[in-house]
Amino acid sequence: MDVTPKPGVPCRGMTDTWLKKHTLIYTGATRHPFILAIRDGTVDISAFKRWLSQDYIFVRAFVPFVASLVVKAWKKSDDSHGDVEVILSGLASLNDEIDWFKKQASKWGVDLSVVAPQKPTQDYCRFLENLTSPEVDYTVGMMAYWAIETVYQDSFAHCLGEGSKTPPELEEVCQRWGNGGFGNYCSALQSIADWCLLKATDDEVSKAEVTFLRVLEYEVEFWNMSRGIPGY
Ligand SMILES: Cc1ncc(CN)c(N)n1
């Protein structure tokens, strides 16, 4: 791939290119009816509780995936973006996040010990497990990490934006991922993913693009399940 900057051509990363190219599915994942219902204050509380309990299961499976990225970042020679520290700080936040889910569950009267994963949660967790394999390129894994976090950041930030009618009791939930600090964290992940993609082979780039699309599909399925649409 020719990475030479061209005069007058703005320097755009591959992730921005994909966000534009796949804008329909990206918008489907970040402006899903479940999110729009939080934002307009009409969300069904049983749907919210379903999301909370299934997401707790997801986050537990997310930990080994992020840990696998620390290992891959440490093994590769180029750490010009401080990858290990960036990923490690995400791992530390997941530790807090698991406690946060437990507190939220008790606040909403959800017993996490009896929750069974529904099919979209199982499928998404299996996908994460496959990504932890040493055979999966660091580039593909980093891109997936960025995409997974960014969908939540963009979705929940929308619930806090101008004109939102998010119920006060759900504001803390939206703040967890919708805050500006987490937005900055997602930007740091995006820089790392773009840098990896710049140096990747064509084969790695096409694998990463397929993985990006799969993340978006899994996110949409996850919201569908949370919303309780027929079939789940
Ligand atoms: C399904 C899902 N996607 C993303 C995130 C953000 N870590 C999450 N908690 N759950």
The ligand as an SDF file (V2000), in Angstrom:
LIG
                    3D

 10 10  0  0  0  0  0  0  0  0999 V2000
  -22.6040   -5.3410   23.2860 C   0  0  0  0  0  0  0  0  0  0  0  0
  -21.6100   -4.3310   23.7820 C   0  0  0  0  0  0  0  0  0  0  0  0
  -20.8650   -3.6400   22.8860 N   0  0  0  0  0  0  0  0  0  0  0  0
  -19.9470   -2.7440   23.3650 C   0  0  0  0  0  0  0  0  0  0  0  0
  -19.7560   -2.5170   24.6740 C   0  0  0  0  0  0  0  0  0  0  0  0
  -18.7810   -1.5130   25.1650 C   0  0  0  0  0  0  0  0  0  0  0  0
  -17.7120   -2.0930   25.8410 N   0  0  0  0  0  0  0  0  0  0  0  0
  -20.5470   -3.2570   25.5560 C   0  0  0  0  0  0  0  0  0  0  0  0
  -20.4540   -3.1140   26.8860 N   0  0  0  0  0  0  0  0  0  0  0  0
  -21.4980   -4.1660   25.0920 N   0  0  0  0  0  0  0  0  0  0  0  0
  1  2  1  0
  2  3  1  0
  2 10  2  0
  3  4  2  0
  4  5  1  0
  5  6  1  0
  5  8  2  0
  6  7  1  0
  8  9  1  0
  8 10  1  0
M  END
$$$$
